[in-house]
Amino acid sequence: MYTFDSRVRYSEVGVDGNMTIEALLDYFQDCSTFHSEDIGLGVDYLDALHMVWMLSSWQICVNRYPHLCERIVIGTAPYEFRGFIGCRNFEMKTAEGEVLAYANSIWSLMDIRKMVPARPSEKMLEGYVLEEKYPMEYAPRKIAMPDGGTALAPFTVKQHHLDTNNHVNNGQYVRMAMDCISKDFRIRQLRVEYKRQAKLDDMVCPVVAADESGGLYTVSLNNADGKPYSIVEMTGGVA
């Protein structure tokens, strides 16, 4: 497993002094980027091939959120290629080895000139050494949006939402969804299904559904036609 060490920064914690779910997701996403860059399969390599890895889904499970200044180790390992699909696991541990969080992710390799799926090159298949699948309970990639959700006020995509592909960053969808639920809700499992890309000045129309127990929120971040850019499912409870 590829790993890097870090320490929880003040900018990564919430009001309780613990890392936020958004910062945890960013750590995992950065870890995959570092891995690709370090083996020569990063952004420049993909740009030369007119390709990009697009995230299809996240499943992140949290045992404990690390606190301010705690030393952590973040790791990732690819475990499967299927045609244009690539699958990765992630893990965050303390320096002492306690597992704080773990995740599964599914990615699609796309030809950005034609916007069609592309198969990994031989260099990619050789560089991404596959490891055993992480021992976790795997949820389906697709997320069902419950009936009877509540529509909230729409908003437009701003410059700070975008990444280097000029699309809304994967983590920003989670931030948008979290703005739609109780601020006291502590996420223990986060699932995200990405369905289409939102760009600058696009309208985002959130629809929120909560189960009766209060332990599950599902947020569909839709375009102006009611089609979802992303569906975010958050399981947990009030902190």
GROMACS elastic network, one bead per residue, 0.5 to 0.9 nm:
[ bonds ]
;  ai    aj funct       b0    kb
    1    75     6  0.60682   500
    1    76     6  0.56129   500
    1    77     6  0.50229   500
    1    78     6  0.84842   500
    1    90     6  0.88791   500
    1   131     6  0.76130   500
    2    31     6  0.81099   500
    2    32     6  0.86028   500
    2    34     6  0.89176   500
    2    35     6  0.64339   500
    2    74     6  0.83225   500
    2    75     6  0.53482   500
    2    76     6  0.54126   500
    2    77     6  0.63274   500
    3    31     6  0.73389   500
    3    35     6  0.81098   500
    3    73     6  0.65893   500
    3    74     6  0.53884   500
    3    76     6  0.65751   500
    4    31     6  0.73636   500
    4    34     6  0.85832   500
    4    72     6  0.86358   500
    4    73     6  0.58216   500
    4    74     6  0.55690   500
    4    75     6  0.66334   500
    5    71     6  0.74639   500
    5    72     6  0.59040   500
    5    74     6  0.63883   500
    5    75     6  0.89193   500
    5    95     6  0.83159   500
    6     9     6  0.88626   500
    6    70     6  0.85686   500
    6    71     6  0.59222   500
    6    72     6  0.53269   500
    6    73     6  0.62329   500
    6    74     6  0.77070   500
    7    68     6  0.79730   500
    7    69     6  0.54937   500
    7    70     6  0.55384   500
    7    72     6  0.57083   500
    7    73     6  0.84570   500
    8    11     6  0.83809   500
    8    12     6  0.65578   500
    8    13     6  0.76425   500
    8    18     6  0.84866   500
    8    19     6  0.70524   500
    8    66     6  0.72353   500
    8    67     6  0.66850   500
    8    68     6  0.51680   500
    8    70     6  0.54444   500
    8    71     6  0.65169   500
    8    72     6  0.73347   500
    9    12     6  0.52981   500
    9    13     6  0.70196   500
    9    19     6  0.83718   500
    9    67     6  0.89242   500
    9    68     6  0.61201   500
    9    69     6  0.60273   500
    9    70     6  0.85235   500
   10    13     6  0.56826   500
   10    14     6  0.85338   500
   10    17     6  0.79976   500
   10    19     6  0.87160   500
   10    68     6  0.62514   500
   10    69     6  0.76454   500
   11    14     6  0.83140   500
   11    19     6  0.89017   500
   11    23     6  0.88352   500
   12    17     6  0.88766   500
   12    18     6  0.79396   500
   12    19     6  0.54414   500
   12    20     6  0.63370   500
   12    22     6  0.83443   500
   12    23     6  0.55529   500
   12    24     6  0.83325   500
   12    68     6  0.80950   500
   13    16     6  0.74264   500
   13    17     6  0.53083   500
   13    20     6  0.54183   500
   13    23     6  0.77435   500
   13    66     6  0.88608   500
   13    67     6  0.73497   500
   13    68     6  0.66207   500
   14    17     6  0.54473   500
   14    18     6  0.58257   500
   14    19     6  0.62696   500
   14    20     6  0.57946   500
   15    18     6  0.75923   500
   16    19     6  0.85893   500
   16    67     6  0.85809   500
   17    20     6  0.89430   500
   17    66     6  0.87854   500
   17    67     6  0.57708   500
   17    68     6  0.57029   500
   18    65     6  0.58531   500
   18    66     6  0.56284   500
   18    68     6  0.59240   500
   19    22     6  0.82816   500
   19    23     6  0.64242   500
   19    24     6  0.68385   500
   19    65     6  0.56062   500
   19    66     6  0.56497   500
   19    67     6  0.59189   500
   19    68     6  0.71049   500
   20    23     6  0.52730   500
   20    24     6  0.63531   500
   20    25     6  0.87566   500
   20    65     6  0.73723   500
   20    66     6  0.89034   500
   21    25     6  0.61671   500
   21    26     6  0.85757   500
   21    62     6  0.87152   500
   21    65     6  0.80393   500
   21   174     6  0.86792   500
   21   186     6  0.87864   500
   21   187     6  0.73315   500
   21   190     6  0.85399   500
   22    25     6  0.51497   500
   22    26     6  0.62061   500
   22    27     6  0.87114   500
   22   171     6  0.63761   500
   22   172     6  0.81964   500
   22   174     6  0.68991   500
   22   175     6  0.66635   500
   23    27     6  0.62189   500
   23    28     6  0.87902   500
   23   171     6  0.85983   500
   24    27     6  0.51120   500
   24    28     6  0.65254   500
   24    29     6  0.87844   500
   24    65     6  0.83787   500
   24    92     6  0.85198   500
   24   101     6  0.84647   500
   25    28     6  0.51860   500
   25    29     6  0.62220   500
   25    30     6  0.85455   500
   25    60     6  0.79845   500
   25   170     6  0.89853   500
   25   171     6  0.66549   500
   26    29     6  0.50240   500
   26    30     6  0.59201   500
   26    31     6  0.83830   500
   26   170     6  0.88645   500
   26   171     6  0.65973   500
   27    30     6  0.50926   500
   27    31     6  0.60235   500
   27    32     6  0.88023   500
   27    74     6  0.72064   500
   27    92     6  0.87195   500
   28    31     6  0.50239   500
   28    32     6  0.65326   500
   28    33     6  0.87915   500
   28    74     6  0.70501   500
   28    75     6  0.76368   500
   28    76     6  0.75730   500
   28    90     6  0.64578   500
   28    91     6  0.78355   500
   28    92     6  0.81550   500
   28   103     6  0.84456   500
   29    32     6  0.53851   500
   29    33     6  0.64548   500
   29    34     6  0.88284   500
   29   170     6  0.87528   500
   29   171     6  0.85933   500
   30    34     6  0.60947   500
   30    35     6  0.85166   500
   31    34     6  0.51015   500
   31    35     6  0.61314   500
   31    36     6  0.86700   500
   31    74     6  0.68113   500
   31    75     6  0.66151   500
   31    76     6  0.66142   500
   31    90     6  0.84465   500
   32    35     6  0.50400   500
   32    36     6  0.62389   500
   32    37     6  0.86252   500
   32    75     6  0.83646   500
   32    76     6  0.64308   500
   32    77     6  0.83648   500
   32    88     6  0.85113   500
   32    90     6  0.86238   500
   33    36     6  0.52086   500
   33    37     6  0.61279   500
   33    38     6  0.85350   500
   33    42     6  0.68482   500
   33    43     6  0.83405   500
   34    37     6  0.51230   500
   34    38     6  0.59750   500
   34    39     6  0.86699   500
   34    42     6  0.80151   500
   35    38     6  0.52641   500
   35    39     6  0.64476   500
   35    40     6  0.87870   500
   35    41     6  0.83836   500
   35    42     6  0.81412   500
   35    76     6  0.78766   500
   35    77     6  0.89081   500
   36    39     6  0.54516   500
   36    40     6  0.63012   500
   36    43     6  0.81450   500
   36   127     6  0.86563   500
   36   128     6  0.82642   500
   37    40     6  0.52021   500
   37    41     6  0.55653   500
   37    43     6  0.71979   500
   37    44     6  0.86763   500
   37    45     6  0.87744   500
   38    41     6  0.75100   500
   38    42     6  0.76289   500
   39    42     6  0.76909   500
   39   127     6  0.65250   500
   39   128     6  0.82503   500
   40    43     6  0.89931   500
   40    44     6  0.86866   500
   40    45     6  0.69965   500
   40   127     6  0.81677   500
   41    44     6  0.77457   500
   41    45     6  0.54361   500
   41    46     6  0.68968   500
   41   123     6  0.81923   500
   41   124     6  0.68580   500
   41   127     6  0.76748   500
   41   128     6  0.89011   500
   42    45     6  0.54467   500
   42    46     6  0.63159   500
   42    47     6  0.86460   500
   43    46     6  0.52088   500
   43    47     6  0.59952   500
   43    48     6  0.86679   500
   43    52     6  0.80423   500
   44    48     6  0.62542   500
   44    49     6  0.88045   500
   45    48     6  0.53773   500
   45    49     6  0.67167   500
   45    50     6  0.88273   500
   45    51     6  0.86733   500
   46    49     6  0.51242   500
   46    50     6  0.60208   500
   46    51     6  0.50066   500
   46    52     6  0.60217   500
   46    53     6  0.85027   500
   47    51     6  0.60061   500
   47    52     6  0.74344   500
   48    51     6  0.77232   500
   49    52     6  0.87005   500
   49   111     6  0.80743   500
   50   110     6  0.84459   500
   50   111     6  0.58941   500
   50   112     6  0.57203   500
   50   113     6  0.64595   500
   51   109     6  0.68138   500
   51   110     6  0.54732   500
   51   112     6  0.55713   500
   51   113     6  0.80563   500
   51   118     6  0.77474   500
   52   108     6  0.82458   500
   52   109     6  0.57844   500
   52   110     6  0.54313   500
   52   111     6  0.67886   500
   52   112     6  0.68271   500
   52   165     6  0.87380   500
   53    86     6  0.86851   500
   53   107     6  0.61348   500
   53   108     6  0.55584   500
   53   110     6  0.62841   500
   54   106     6  0.87393   500
   54   107     6  0.54759   500
   54   108     6  0.51359   500
   54   109     6  0.62334   500
   54   110     6  0.70480   500
   54   194     6  0.89555   500
   55    58     6  0.78790   500
   55   105     6  0.74564   500
   55   106     6  0.61764   500
   55   108     6  0.63166   500
   55   109     6  0.88403   500
   55   170     6  0.74640   500
   55   193     6  0.86277   500
   55   194     6  0.68978   500
   56   105     6  0.75094   500
   56   106     6  0.53779   500
   56   107     6  0.51689   500
   56   108     6  0.65345   500
   56   141     6  0.79568   500
   56   192     6  0.81815   500
   56   193     6  0.60162   500
   56   194     6  0.50613   500
   56   195     6  0.71841   500
   57   104     6  0.82165   500
   57   105     6  0.55782   500
   57   106     6  0.53143   500
   57   107     6  0.71923   500
   57   141     6  0.60520   500
   57   142     6  0.79971   500
   57   191     6  0.72372   500
   57   192     6  0.53014   500
   57   194     6  0.59161   500
   57   195     6  0.89916   500
   58   103     6  0.72153   500
   58   104     6  0.60265   500
   58   106     6  0.68948   500
   58   141     6  0.78678   500
   58   190     6  0.73706   500
   58   191     6  0.53178   500
   58   193     6  0.67567   500
   58   194     6  0.86738   500
   59   102     6  0.85097   500
   59   103     6  0.54315   500
   59   104     6  0.51808   500
   59   105     6  0.63712   500
   59   138     6  0.78871   500
   59   139     6  0.71934   500
   59   140     6  0.89857   500
   59   141     6  0.82768   500
   59   189     6  0.71017   500
   59   190     6  0.56718   500
   59   192     6  0.66995   500
   60    90     6  0.86298   500
   60   101     6  0.71472   500
   60   102     6  0.59390   500
   60   104     6  0.65756   500
   60   105     6  0.84565   500
   60   188     6  0.81157   500
   60   189     6  0.55638   500
   60   190     6  0.50466   500
   60   191     6  0.64464   500
   60   192     6  0.89034   500
   61   100     6  0.87625   500
   61   101     6  0.55815   500
   61   102     6  0.54963   500
   61   103     6  0.60295   500
   61   104     6  0.89135   500
   61   187     6  0.85987   500
   61   188     6  0.58340   500
   61   190     6  0.65324   500
   61   191     6  0.88136   500
   62    65     6  0.69263   500
   62    99     6  0.88501   500
   62   100     6  0.61728   500
   62   102     6  0.67297   500
   62   103     6  0.86740   500
   62   187     6  0.75818   500
   62   189     6  0.61931   500
   62   190     6  0.84702   500
   63    99     6  0.71978   500
   63   100     6  0.51400   500
   63   101     6  0.56091   500
   63   102     6  0.84609   500
   63   188     6  0.70291   500
   64    99     6  0.81619   500
   64   100     6  0.50317   500
   64   101     6  0.69038   500
   64   188     6  0.83919   500
   65   100     6  0.64557   500
   65   101     6  0.78163   500
   66    69     6  0.85330   500
   66    70     6  0.63162   500
   66    71     6  0.84349   500
   66    72     6  0.79419   500
   66    93     6  0.89949   500
   66    94     6  0.79487   500
   66   100     6  0.70883   500
   67    70     6  0.56218   500
   68    71     6  0.88891   500
   70    94     6  0.75687   500
   70    95     6  0.84589   500
   71    93     6  0.87807   500
   71    94     6  0.60809   500
   71    95     6  0.57310   500
   71    96     6  0.89108   500
   72    92     6  0.68516   500
   72    93     6  0.56449   500
   72    95     6  0.53339   500
   72    96     6  0.86429   500
   72    97     6  0.88903   500
   72   100     6  0.89556   500
   73    91     6  0.81796   500
   73    92     6  0.56949   500
   73    93     6  0.51666   500
   73    94     6  0.60161   500
   73    95     6  0.61991   500
   73    97     6  0.84383   500
   74    90     6  0.74841   500
   74    91     6  0.58677   500
   74    93     6  0.65023   500
   74    94     6  0.88116   500
   75    89     6  0.83559   500
   75    90     6  0.55624   500
   75    91     6  0.51721   500
   75    92     6  0.63527   500
   75    93     6  0.84076   500
   76    88     6  0.68160   500
   76    89     6  0.55844   500
   76    91     6  0.64035   500
   76    92     6  0.89783   500
   77    87     6  0.87123   500
   77    88     6  0.56167   500
   77    89     6  0.54356   500
   77    90     6  0.65988   500
   77   128     6  0.82670   500
   77   129     6  0.79791   500
   77   130     6  0.69793   500
   77   131     6  0.62896   500
   77   132     6  0.84614   500
   77   133     6  0.86050   500
   77   134     6  0.88716   500
   78    81     6  0.82992   500
   78    86     6  0.73813   500
   78    87     6  0.57223   500
   78    89     6  0.62442   500
   78    90     6  0.88500   500
   78   128     6  0.65841   500
   78   129     6  0.69481   500
   78   130     6  0.52302   500
   78   131     6  0.62642   500
   78   132     6  0.84761   500
   78   133     6  0.83091   500
   79    86     6  0.79720   500
   79    87     6  0.58801   500
   79    88     6  0.58284   500
   79    89     6  0.72253   500
   79   128     6  0.88220   500
   79   129     6  0.79892   500
   79   132     6  0.59172   500
   79   133     6  0.56539   500
   79   134     6  0.84645   500
   80    85     6  0.81516   500
   80    86     6  0.59069   500
   80    87     6  0.52503   500
   80    88     6  0.74273   500
   80   130     6  0.64412   500
   80   131     6  0.81765   500
   80   132     6  0.88850   500
   80   133     6  0.82929   500
   81    84     6  0.72696   500
   81    85     6  0.56671   500
   81    87     6  0.64877   500
   81   120     6  0.85502   500
   81   125     6  0.82622   500
   81   130     6  0.86112   500
   82    86     6  0.64742   500
   82    87     6  0.85332   500
   82   119     6  0.88828   500
   83    86     6  0.80907   500
   83   117     6  0.88863   500
   83   118     6  0.80220   500
   83   119     6  0.57688   500
   83   120     6  0.77311   500
   84   107     6  0.83790   500
   84   108     6  0.57568   500
   84   109     6  0.53508   500
   84   110     6  0.77137   500
   84   117     6  0.60183   500
   84   118     6  0.54615   500
   84   120     6  0.64659   500
   85   106     6  0.70087   500
   85   107     6  0.56931   500
   85   109     6  0.64712   500
   85   117     6  0.87494   500
   85   118     6  0.89699   500
   85   119     6  0.80848   500
   85   120     6  0.87017   500
   86   105     6  0.84945   500
   86   106     6  0.59580   500
   86   107     6  0.51006   500
   86   108     6  0.63190   500
   86   109     6  0.76390   500
   86   120     6  0.88499   500
   87   104     6  0.74438   500
   87   105     6  0.57783   500
   87   107     6  0.61411   500
   87   108     6  0.88822   500
   88   103     6  0.82699   500
   88   104     6  0.59348   500
   88   105     6  0.52429   500
   88   106     6  0.65152   500
   88   107     6  0.80516   500
   88   133     6  0.85229   500
   89   102     6  0.73806   500
   89   103     6  0.55121   500
   89   105     6  0.62742   500
   89   106     6  0.89879   500
   89   133     6  0.72695   500
   89   134     6  0.63607   500
   90   101     6  0.81864   500
   90   102     6  0.53479   500
   90   104     6  0.64385   500
   90   105     6  0.81307   500
   90   134     6  0.82341   500
   91    99     6  0.72632   500
   91   100     6  0.76889   500
   91   101     6  0.57629   500
   91   103     6  0.64067   500
   91   134     6  0.89426   500
   92    98     6  0.85169   500
   92    99     6  0.60965   500
   92   100     6  0.54744   500
   92   101     6  0.51480   500
   92   102     6  0.62125   500
   93    96     6  0.76322   500
   93    97     6  0.54763   500
   93    98     6  0.52350   500
   93   100     6  0.51798   500
   93   101     6  0.70964   500
   93   102     6  0.88122   500
   94    97     6  0.51582   500
   94    98     6  0.51718   500
   94    99     6  0.66979   500
   94   100     6  0.69279   500
   95    98     6  0.75906   500
   97   100     6  0.89197   500
   99   102     6  0.75738   500
  102   134     6  0.84923   500
  102   136     6  0.82808   500
  103   134     6  0.84282   500
  103   136     6  0.83714   500
  104   134     6  0.81421   500
  104   136     6  0.87306   500
  104   138     6  0.76098   500
  105   141     6  0.88787   500
  106   141     6  0.79695   500
  108   117     6  0.70828   500
  108   118     6  0.82482   500
  109   116     6  0.86636   500
  109   117     6  0.58345   500
  109   118     6  0.55104   500
  109   119     6  0.67969   500
  109   120     6  0.71358   500
  110   113     6  0.88266   500
  110   114     6  0.84737   500
  110   115     6  0.61786   500
  110   116     6  0.56318   500
  110   118     6  0.51605   500
  110   119     6  0.82193   500
  111   114     6  0.57454   500
  111   115     6  0.52287   500
  111   116     6  0.54190   500
  111   117     6  0.60005   500
  111   118     6  0.56737   500
  112   116     6  0.72004   500
  112   117     6  0.88578   500
  113   116     6  0.81637   500
  114   117     6  0.87379   500
  118   121     6  0.89225   500
  120   123     6  0.79711   500
  120   124     6  0.58362   500
  120   125     6  0.65581   500
  121   124     6  0.51800   500
  121   125     6  0.64353   500
  121   126     6  0.87073   500
  122   125     6  0.50613   500
  122   126     6  0.61157   500
  122   127     6  0.84420   500
  123   126     6  0.51505   500
  123   127     6  0.59106   500
  123   128     6  0.85206   500
  124   127     6  0.50143   500
  124   128     6  0.59383   500
  125   128     6  0.56199   500
  125   129     6  0.73757   500
  125   130     6  0.88157   500
  126   129     6  0.64966   500
  130   133     6  0.88861   500
  131   134     6  0.86798   500
  132   135     6  0.87402   500
  133   136     6  0.85186   500
  135   138     6  0.88375   500
  138   141     6  0.88716   500
  139   142     6  0.86320   500
  139   191     6  0.83743   500
  140   143     6  0.73111   500
  141   191     6  0.83629   500
  141   192     6  0.82347   500
  141   193     6  0.66903   500
  142   192     6  0.84966   500
  142   193     6  0.61803   500
  142   231     6  0.88537   500
  143   191     6  0.78780   500
  143   192     6  0.76486   500
  143   193     6  0.64526   500
  143   218     6  0.87682   500
  143   231     6  0.67605   500
  143   232     6  0.78728   500
  143   233     6  0.74182   500
  144   218     6  0.86320   500
  144   231     6  0.83275   500
  145   149     6  0.83072   500
  145   208     6  0.89745   500
  145   209     6  0.77899   500
  145   218     6  0.66227   500
  145   219     6  0.76791   500
  145   220     6  0.70237   500
  145   231     6  0.74873   500
  145   233     6  0.88286   500
  146   149     6  0.67828   500
  146   209     6  0.64652   500
  146   210     6  0.85299   500
  146   211     6  0.89706   500
  146   218     6  0.75482   500
  147   209     6  0.77091   500
  148   208     6  0.87752   500
  148   209     6  0.69600   500
  149   207     6  0.57433   500
  149   208     6  0.50795   500
  149   210     6  0.77357   500
  149   218     6  0.86611   500
  149   219     6  0.84856   500
  149   220     6  0.89851   500
  150   206     6  0.83330   500
  150   207     6  0.52915   500
  150   208     6  0.51333   500
  150   209     6  0.63579   500
  151   154     6  0.85025   500
  151   205     6  0.73459   500
  151   206     6  0.59392   500
  151   208     6  0.64518   500
  152   180     6  0.77939   500
  152   205     6  0.69206   500
  152   206     6  0.55095   500
  152   207     6  0.60369   500
  152   208     6  0.75042   500
  153   204     6  0.89158   500
  153   205     6  0.67707   500
  153   206     6  0.71407   500
  154   203     6  0.66887   500
  154   204     6  0.54836   500
  154   206     6  0.64651   500
  154   224     6  0.87586   500
  155   202     6  0.84627   500
  155   203     6  0.57577   500
  155   204     6  0.53755   500
  155   205     6  0.67295   500
  155   206     6  0.86637   500
  156   200     6  0.77516   500
  156   201     6  0.52948   500
  156   202     6  0.55041   500
  156   204     6  0.58273   500
  156   205     6  0.87493   500
  157   160     6  0.83294   500
  157   161     6  0.64701   500
  157   162     6  0.82050   500
  157   168     6  0.76382   500
  157   198     6  0.74702   500
  157   199     6  0.66071   500
  157   200     6  0.51355   500
  157   202     6  0.54250   500
  157   203     6  0.64474   500
  157   204     6  0.70554   500
  158   161     6  0.55655   500
  158   162     6  0.74020   500
  158   168     6  0.88240   500
  158   199     6  0.85143   500
  158   200     6  0.58047   500
  158   201     6  0.62909   500
  158   202     6  0.85633   500
  159   162     6  0.56596   500
  159   163     6  0.88332   500
  159   166     6  0.87073   500
  159   168     6  0.88051   500
  159   200     6  0.63699   500
  159   201     6  0.84356   500
  160   163     6  0.81469   500
  160   168     6  0.86520   500
  161   166     6  0.89730   500
  161   167     6  0.78526   500
  161   168     6  0.51933   500
  161   169     6  0.61158   500
  161   171     6  0.89482   500
  161   172     6  0.59659   500
  161   173     6  0.85685   500
  161   199     6  0.87589   500
  161   200     6  0.81406   500
  162   165     6  0.75352   500
  162   166     6  0.53410   500
  162   167     6  0.50934   500
  162   169     6  0.53170   500
  162   172     6  0.81458   500
  162   198     6  0.88739   500
  162   199     6  0.74005   500
  162   200     6  0.73831   500
  163   166     6  0.53802   500
  163   167     6  0.58704   500
  163   168     6  0.61841   500
  163   169     6  0.51226   500
  163   170     6  0.85903   500
  164   167     6  0.75268   500
  164   169     6  0.85326   500
  165   168     6  0.83503   500
  165   169     6  0.85472   500
  166   169     6  0.84142   500
  166   198     6  0.89283   500
  166   199     6  0.65376   500
  166   200     6  0.75020   500
  167   170     6  0.88198   500
  167   197     6  0.60953   500
  167   198     6  0.57321   500
  167   200     6  0.72966   500
  168   171     6  0.83723   500
  168   172     6  0.65263   500
  168   173     6  0.73370   500
  168   197     6  0.68312   500
  168   198     6  0.55634   500
  168   199     6  0.60424   500
  168   200     6  0.78286   500
  169   172     6  0.52250   500
  169   173     6  0.70437   500
  170   173     6  0.57871   500
  170   174     6  0.73543   500
  170   194     6  0.81927   500
  171   174     6  0.52806   500
  171   175     6  0.65292   500
  171   176     6  0.88307   500
  172   176     6  0.61197   500
  172   177     6  0.85638   500
  173   176     6  0.50288   500
  173   177     6  0.61970   500
  173   178     6  0.86320   500
  173   192     6  0.86538   500
  173   194     6  0.89764   500
  173   221     6  0.77464   500
  173   229     6  0.86694   500
  173   230     6  0.70005   500
  173   231     6  0.86266   500
  173   232     6  0.79211   500
  174   177     6  0.50380   500
  174   178     6  0.61025   500
  174   179     6  0.86319   500
  174   190     6  0.89521   500
  174   192     6  0.78420   500
  174   232     6  0.68399   500
  175   178     6  0.51272   500
  175   179     6  0.63364   500
  176   179     6  0.52787   500
  176   180     6  0.69852   500
  176   206     6  0.85375   500
  176   221     6  0.80676   500
  177   180     6  0.53069   500
  177   181     6  0.72143   500
  177   206     6  0.77277   500
  177   208     6  0.85192   500
  177   218     6  0.84979   500
  177   219     6  0.59091   500
  177   220     6  0.78774   500
  177   221     6  0.73478   500
  177   231     6  0.85829   500
  177   232     6  0.66321   500
  177   233     6  0.88588   500
  178   181     6  0.54990   500
  178   182     6  0.78105   500
  178   183     6  0.77208   500
  178   185     6  0.89853   500
  178   219     6  0.86024   500
  178   234     6  0.87994   500
  179   182     6  0.79138   500
  179   183     6  0.77317   500
  180   183     6  0.87940   500
  180   206     6  0.76841   500
  180   207     6  0.85318   500
  180   208     6  0.70460   500
  180   219     6  0.76294   500
  181   184     6  0.86220   500
  181   185     6  0.74878   500
  181   208     6  0.79359   500
  181   217     6  0.75126   500
  181   219     6  0.87019   500
  182   185     6  0.55040   500
  182   238     6  0.82247   500
  183   186     6  0.83386   500
  183   238     6  0.86571   500
  184   237     6  0.81428   500
  184   238     6  0.52907   500
  184   239     6  0.56601   500
  185   215     6  0.85295   500
  185   236     6  0.69433   500
  185   237     6  0.53211   500
  185   239     6  0.58938   500
  186   234     6  0.88467   500
  186   235     6  0.82187   500
  186   236     6  0.56380   500
  186   237     6  0.54238   500
  186   238     6  0.56793   500
  186   239     6  0.53564   500
  187   190     6  0.66497   500
  187   234     6  0.59857   500
  187   235     6  0.56430   500
  187   237     6  0.68163   500
  187   238     6  0.86936   500
  187   239     6  0.89754   500
  188   234     6  0.75759   500
  188   235     6  0.57810   500
  188   237     6  0.79955   500
  189   233     6  0.81414   500
  189   234     6  0.60171   500
  189   235     6  0.51229   500
  189   236     6  0.67102   500
  190   232     6  0.73837   500
  190   233     6  0.59141   500
  190   235     6  0.64851   500
  190   236     6  0.89013   500
  191   231     6  0.82629   500
  191   232     6  0.58631   500
  191   233     6  0.50304   500
  191   234     6  0.65288   500
  191   235     6  0.85437   500
  192   230     6  0.69652   500
  192   231     6  0.57640   500
  192   233     6  0.62645   500
  192   234     6  0.86917   500
  193   229     6  0.86909   500
  193   230     6  0.55925   500
  193   231     6  0.52413   500
  193   232     6  0.65446   500
  193   233     6  0.86251   500
  194   197     6  0.79439   500
  194   228     6  0.83537   500
  194   229     6  0.62825   500
  194   231     6  0.66941   500
  194   232     6  0.86838   500
  195   227     6  0.88868   500
  195   228     6  0.65509   500
  195   229     6  0.52120   500
  195   230     6  0.55184   500
  195   231     6  0.79497   500
  196   227     6  0.87545   500
  196   228     6  0.71575   500
  196   230     6  0.70045   500
  197   229     6  0.60152   500
  197   230     6  0.84644   500
  198   201     6  0.86250   500
  198   202     6  0.62172   500
  198   203     6  0.82994   500
  198   204     6  0.81809   500
  198   223     6  0.80541   500
  198   229     6  0.64726   500
  199   202     6  0.56027   500
  199   203     6  0.89355   500
  200   203     6  0.88633   500
  202   223     6  0.74476   500
  202   224     6  0.82090   500
  203   222     6  0.81462   500
  203   223     6  0.58268   500
  203   224     6  0.58992   500
  204   221     6  0.60886   500
  204   222     6  0.55536   500
  204   223     6  0.51922   500
  204   224     6  0.67886   500
  204   228     6  0.88965   500
  204   229     6  0.82663   500
  205   220     6  0.81422   500
  205   221     6  0.57735   500
  205   223     6  0.59015   500
  205   224     6  0.65546   500
  205   226     6  0.74831   500
  205   228     6  0.87234   500
  206   219     6  0.66762   500
  206   220     6  0.56967   500
  206   222     6  0.59221   500
  206   223     6  0.86383   500
  206   228     6  0.89254   500
  207   218     6  0.83121   500
  207   219     6  0.56492   500
  207   220     6  0.51716   500
  207   221     6  0.65383   500
  207   222     6  0.75344   500
  208   217     6  0.71149   500
  208   218     6  0.58785   500
  208   220     6  0.65235   500
  208   221     6  0.87645   500
  209   216     6  0.84072   500
  209   217     6  0.58027   500
  209   218     6  0.52147   500
  209   219     6  0.63942   500
  209   220     6  0.85906   500
  210   213     6  0.82183   500
  210   214     6  0.63722   500
  210   215     6  0.78240   500
  210   216     6  0.57760   500
  210   218     6  0.63919   500
  210   219     6  0.87370   500
  211   214     6  0.55933   500
  211   215     6  0.67984   500
  211   216     6  0.56223   500
  211   217     6  0.67283   500
  211   218     6  0.86863   500
  212   215     6  0.78975   500
  212   216     6  0.84365   500
  213   216     6  0.74818   500
  214   217     6  0.75352   500
  214   236     6  0.84081   500
  214   237     6  0.68091   500
  214   238     6  0.82921   500
  215   234     6  0.81815   500
  215   235     6  0.57071   500
  215   236     6  0.51330   500
  215   238     6  0.79967   500
  216   233     6  0.72371   500
  216   234     6  0.57141   500
  216   236     6  0.64663   500
  216   237     6  0.77395   500
  217   232     6  0.81368   500
  217   233     6  0.58188   500
  217   234     6  0.51964   500
  217   235     6  0.65856   500
  217   236     6  0.87395   500
  218   231     6  0.71230   500
  218   232     6  0.56817   500
  218   234     6  0.63413   500
  218   235     6  0.87567   500
  219   230     6  0.83512   500
  219   231     6  0.57328   500
  219   232     6  0.51426   500
  219   233     6  0.64368   500
  219   234     6  0.84264   500
  220   227     6  0.88316   500
  220   228     6  0.60158   500
  220   229     6  0.77547   500
  220   230     6  0.61141   500
  220   232     6  0.63975   500
  220   233     6  0.87456   500
  221   226     6  0.87094   500
  221   227     6  0.82617   500
  221   228     6  0.53961   500
  221   229     6  0.57201   500
  221   230     6  0.54030   500
  221   231     6  0.61691   500
  221   232     6  0.80121   500
  222   225     6  0.74877   500
  222   226     6  0.51800   500
  222   227     6  0.50796   500
  222   229     6  0.54608   500
  222   230     6  0.71516   500
  222   231     6  0.84900   500
  223   226     6  0.53207   500
  223   227     6  0.54332   500
  223   228     6  0.60490   500
  223   229     6  0.65490   500
  224   227     6  0.74615   500
  225   228     6  0.87940   500
  227   230     6  0.89929   500
  228   231     6  0.67001   500
  236   239     6  0.87955   500
